[in-house]
Amino acid sequence: MAQPPEEFPQHMFEAAVEFAVLALRTLVLVNGAAVIALLTFVGQVWANDQRNGSGMAHILFWPLIFFLTGLVMALVATILAYITQMITTEHGRGTIPAISKKVRRFAILTAVLSVVCFATGSIATALGIAG
């Protein structure tokens, strides 16, 4: 783990890292679970009635795309967080390098986009099922 800046207490730095790890795991979990839930739902409807299943697959196409995009964004954010940590560890020497800060901002942006995709997919699913 990279060392925190001198003015930042070690326990606060470790807590921030723990929260980031929890957030990234949660984003992967909720988006991945949404993909599985939608595919299972469409599969069940399709098994009972192919006509309704086909219609439901069309209705839930875009929500599925949003959830898949959210999952990919969460995975990209996780990779970027790892890269940030490695840059800081290898080149920080007690400080956070500028490139590390830029990669971290991009990781945060992709995590926020993952949340937006999840919310959009959830709303689109509810609207699609409600008709």
Buried (B, 14 or more C-beta within 10 A) or exposed (E): EBBBEEEEEEEEBEEEBEEBEEBBEBBBEBBBEBBEEBBEBBEEBBEEEEEEBEBBBEBBBBBBBBBBBBBBBBBBBBEBBEBBBEBBEEEBEEBBBEEBEEBBEBBBBBBEBBBBBBEBBBEBBEEBEEE
